[in-house]
């Protein structure tokens, strides 16, 4: 957090990284049948559930607001996020 222009403009800059493990998901049953890593399967619907995936997201966020002059108030935000599937048994 910080201030600019004599404390008339405030801002917050944040960076983050989130890693989720043992993520559950579902996928279509492949041609070879229900995979060994399946937790449950719906053979009529053609899909199965599984666990054990790992996902990661990281990014940066910037928020700002303040009064730049007597007649101008500014507010804004920007974010960049990079989300990835690190490991997923259904798509190995």
C-alpha positions in Angstrom: 0.0 0.0 0.0 1.1 3.5 -0.6 0.2 7.1 -1.3 1.1 9.6 -4.0 0.4 13.3 -4.7 0.5 14.3 -1.1 -1.8 11.3 0.0 -4.5 12.3 -2.6 -3.9 9.1 -4.6 -3.8 5.7 -2.8 -2.8 2.4 -4.3 -2.4 -1.2 -3.4 -0.1 -3.6 -5.2 -0.3 -7.3 -4.5 1.5 -10.4 -5.8 0.3 -13.9 -5.2 0.9 -17.6 -5.9 -1.6 -20.3 -5.1 -0.9 -24.0 -5.4 -3.8 -26.5 -5.1 -3.0 -30.2 -4.8 -5.3 -33.2 -4.9 -7.8 -31.3 -7.0 -10.8 -33.4 -8.2 -12.1 -33.3 -11.7 -14.0 -35.3 -14.3 -13.2 -36.4 -17.8 -14.7 -38.4 -20.7 -14.1 -42.1 -20.5 -11.3 -42.9 -23.1 -11.6 -45.6 -25.7 -9.7 -48.2 -23.5 -12.4 -48.0 -20.7 -12.4 -46.5 -17.2 -8.8 -45.6 -16.1 -7.3 -47.1 -12.9 -7.1 -43.7 -11.3 -10.9 -43.2 -11.5 -12.8 -42.6 -8.2 -16.2 -43.2 -9.7 -17.6 -43.6 -13.2 -20.9 -43.1 -15.1 -20.6 -45.5 -18.0 -24.0 -44.5 -19.4 -23.0 -40.8 -19.4 -19.5 -41.6 -20.5 -17.5 -39.8 -17.8 -15.5 -40.5 -14.7 -14.3 -38.6 -11.6 -10.7 -38.6 -10.4 -8.4 -36.8 -7.9 -4.8 -36.1 -7.6 -4.4 -33.1 -9.9 -2.2 -30.1 -9.1 -3.0 -26.5 -10.2 -1.1 -23.3 -9.8 -2.0 -19.7 -10.2 0.2 -16.6 -9.8 -0.2 -13.0 -10.6 -0.1 -9.3 -9.7 -3.0 -6.9 -8.9 -2.9 -3.1 -8.7 -5.8 -1.0 -7.4 -5.8 2.8 -7.1 -8.2 5.6 -6.2 -8.0 9.2 -5.1 -8.6 12.8 -5.9 -6.1 14.1 -8.4 -7.6 17.6 -8.4 -10.7 19.4 -6.9 -12.8 18.2 -9.8 -11.2 14.9 -10.8 -11.6 11.6 -8.9 -9.9 8.5 -10.3 -10.5 4.8 -9.6 -9.0 1.9 -11.3 -7.7 -1.7 -11.1 -5.6 -4.0 -13.2 -4.6 -7.6 -12.8 -2.5 -10.3 -14.6 -3.0 -13.9 -13.7 -1.2 -17.0 -15.0 -3.1 -20.2 -14.1 -1.7 -23.6 -15.1 -2.5 -27.2 -14.6 0.8 -28.5 -13.3 -0.1 -32.2 -13.2 -3.4 -34.0 -14.0 -3.8 -37.8 -14.1 -6.6 -37.6 -16.7 -4.4 -35.8 -19.2 -1.0 -37.4 -18.5 
